[in-house]
């Protein structure tokens, strides 16, 4: 347990801190872009669905970035704790921080007399996990964090301009409903799980190449 806590503390300080600072910066900018005082339930959904889902992209997408360089990966593979376990700790921490930041913002909106409810926080968290899931999966498959940022943005723009039916992230601000949130949530979690599997396959290939090089 102490080893896991130590790994979580280390990753929070050195791996997640820049992304956490960027996510907080997004929260600070959101009230500047949207007025968040005395909004009704539909109007309150605008900042929560248009801005806050990117917290998931910011925190989840670069989870595998620290070990993208082969030389660094050699060092990581030599550690006592398995690399995938470290990545799992980062993912859990990123998801927990996403929930904390979004819920904190919703509480602030409530204090400013906005009509926000638990469903607003849950909906925003689901969107964040979904976009973040797309990002971390693209990053894992391609091996580059840049690809992980591009895919969620493309989906966001396509959904915002055209709408994807049950796969839309903007149902609350468009119709005041949460239609399709279960589908989006399950898809996001599956993308995160698939990214871990892809990372596992990449690690197997890396070990095979390393073994051939040594042989």
N, C-alpha and C positions, 0 to 999 in steps of 0.2 A: 504493500500500500504506500509506504514511504517513497519507494522508487517511482510509482505512478504520479504521486503528488509532486515530486521533484521534477519529473519530466513535464508535467502540466505547467509548473511555475516557470521552468526554463523556456518552454515554447511560448508562453504568454509574454514573456519579457523580450525574447529575441525574434520570434517568428510572427506573432500576432499583433505586437504592439503597433507597428506602422499601419496595419490594416484597421486596427481599432481606432487609431487617431483619425484615419480617413473617414470611418463610419460616423464618429462623433462629429466630424466636420460637416458631413451630410446632414445630420440632425440639426446642427446650428444653422445651416443655410436654408433648410426647409421652411421655417417660419418667415424667412425673408422672401421666398418665392411664393408662398401661400399665406394669406392671413389665417390665423388659427384661433381666432377669438369669437366665441358665441356662434359657432357653426351648427347647422342642423345635421342630422345623421347622414344625409346624402352628400352634403358639401364637405363634411369631415372626412369622407372617404377619399376625396381627391388627393390630399397630401399623403395619406396612408397607402394608397394604391399607386400613385405616380412616382413617389420618391423613395419611400422606406424599403420597398423590395430590393433596391440596389445594395442595401446593407448586407444581404445574403451573398450577393455577387462579390462585394468587397472582402468579406471575411472568409468565404468558402473557396472561391476560385484559386487563390494562391497557396492552398494547403500543401501541395506537392512541390512548390517552387524551390524551397531551400536545397533540395537534393537533385535538381535537374542536371547539374554538372557531373560528369562521370567521376572526376576525382573526389568530389564530396561524397558521392554515393558509395565509393570504396570505403571511405572512413565510416559512414553510417552503417554499412553492412557488417563492419567489424565490432560494432557496439554490442553490449550484452542484451539490451532490449530490442526486440524485433522492429524493423523499420515500419511495417504495416501497423503495428500497435501504436507507434509514435504518431503515425498519420491519423489513426483512429482517435487518439486523444485530441489532436488538433481539430478534427472534425467536430467532435462533441463540444469542445470549448467554443468553437466558432458558432455552433448552433445555439448554445446557451447564451452567449454574448448577444446574438441576434435577437433572441427572445427578450432579454433584459433591456436592450436599447429600445426596441419597439414598444414594449409595455411601458417603459418609462416615458416615452414620448406621448403615448395615449393617456397616461395619467396626467401629464402636463396639459394636454388638450382638455381633459376633463376639468382641471383646475381653472382653465380659461373659459369655462362655461360652454364648451362644445358638447353636443349630444353624441358622445361616444360610449360604446358598450363593449363587453367582452368580445363580441363577434367581430368588432373592428380590429382589435388586437390580434385575434386568431387569424382573420383573413389576411392581414398584413404579414404575419409570420409565415403563413402558408405560401404566399407569393414570394417571400424572401427565400424560403427553402427551395421553391421551384426554380427560380432564376439562379440561385446559388448552385443547385443541383445540375442545371444545364452547364453552368460555368466550370464546375469542378470535373464533370464528365468530359467535356471538351478538352480541358487542360490535361486530364489523365490520358486520353486517347492520343492527343497530338504531342504531348510532352512539352508543351509551351503554354505558359499562362496567358499569353496574348490571345490565343485562340479561345481560351476560356472566357475572356471578356467579350469577344466579338459575338459569340453565339447568343448569350442572353440579351444583348443589345438588339440584335437582329429580331429575335422573337418579340421583345418588348415593342419595337417599332411596328412590326407586322400586326401584332395584336391591337395596338393602340389605333392604328389606321384602318384595319379591316375587321378585327374581331374574329375569335376562333371558337365561337359557340360555347360549348361546355369547357373548353380549354382556355377561356378568356380570364385574364387576371383583373379585369375592370368591371365586374358585374355589380359591385356595390355602388360605384359612382354613376353607372349607366342606368341601372334598374332598381337599386336598393336591395338586391338579393345576394345570396352567397351561392348561387347555382354553380355547380362544377368544382367547388372547393375541395371536395374529397378526391376527385380525380387528379386535380393539380397537386394536392399534398402527396398522394400515393406515387405519382409520377416523379415528383421531386425527390422523395426518399429513395425510389428505385434508381434514379440517376446517381445519387450519392453512393449507394451500394455498388452500382455498376462501375463507378470510378475506382472504388477500392479493388474490385476484381481486375479491372484493367491494369491498375498499378501492380497488382500481384503478378499478372502475366508479364509485364515489363520487367519486373524484378527477376522472374525466372529466366527470361531471355538474357538479361544482364549477367546473371550468374553463369549461364551456359557459355556466353562469349568470354567471360573471365576465365572459366575453367579451360576452354580451348587455348586461350592465350598462354596460360601457365603451362599447359601440356606441350 
